[in-house]
Amino acid sequence: MPTMMTAKEYKAALAHLKMSQVRAGKHLGVSGRTGQNYAADGPPAPVAKIIRLLLSKKITWEDLR
């Protein structure tokens, strides 16, 4: 599984998950602004892995709480 995710892939993933950048950041344990930065620069590898797990439905946003 690739660990890198581009900003474009991140934004597409959030759209698919019906999650705003700010809300995703908060669910991922960072600030809403950091969630927006991921949309501009691409997320770090651990965040990319989490997003891919969410997309594969192996975990849910509730699991992140």
C-alpha positions in Angstrom: 0.0 0.0 0.0 1.5 3.4 -0.9 2.1 5.7 2.0 2.2 9.0 0.1 -0.9 10.9 -0.8 -1.1 14.0 -2.9 -3.1 17.1 -1.9 -5.5 16.3 -4.8 -5.9 12.7 -3.6 -6.5 13.9 0.0 -9.2 16.4 -1.2 -10.9 13.7 -3.3 -10.8 11.2 -0.4 -12.5 13.8 1.9 -15.1 14.5 -0.7 -15.8 10.8 -1.0 -16.0 10.5 2.8 -18.3 13.6 2.9 -15.9 15.3 5.3 -14.7 18.9 5.4 -11.0 19.7 5.6 -11.5 21.4 9.0 -13.6 18.6 10.5 -11.2 15.9 9.1 -8.3 17.6 10.8 -10.2 17.6 14.1 -11.1 13.9 13.8 -7.4 13.2 12.9 -6.3 14.8 16.2 -4.9 18.0 14.6 -6.3 21.5 14.2 -8.8 22.3 11.5 -6.1 24.6 10.0 -3.7 21.6 9.8 -6.4 19.7 8.0 -6.6 22.5 5.5 -2.8 22.5 5.1 -3.0 18.8 4.2 -5.3 19.8 1.4 -2.7 22.3 0.1 0.5 20.2 0.7 -0.7 16.6 1.0 -0.9 14.8 4.3 2.0 13.0 6.1 2.3 9.3 5.6 0.5 8.2 8.8 -2.5 10.4 7.9 -2.5 9.0 4.4 -2.7 5.5 5.8 -5.6 6.4 8.0 -7.5 8.0 5.1 -6.9 4.9 3.0 -8.2 2.7 5.8 -11.3 4.9 6.0 -11.8 4.6 2.3 -11.5 0.8 2.5 -14.0 0.8 5.3 -11.7 -1.0 7.6 -12.1 1.8 10.1 -14.6 4.5 10.6 -14.4 8.1 11.8 -15.9 6.8 15.1 -12.9 4.5 15.5 -10.7 7.6 15.5 -12.4 9.0 18.7 
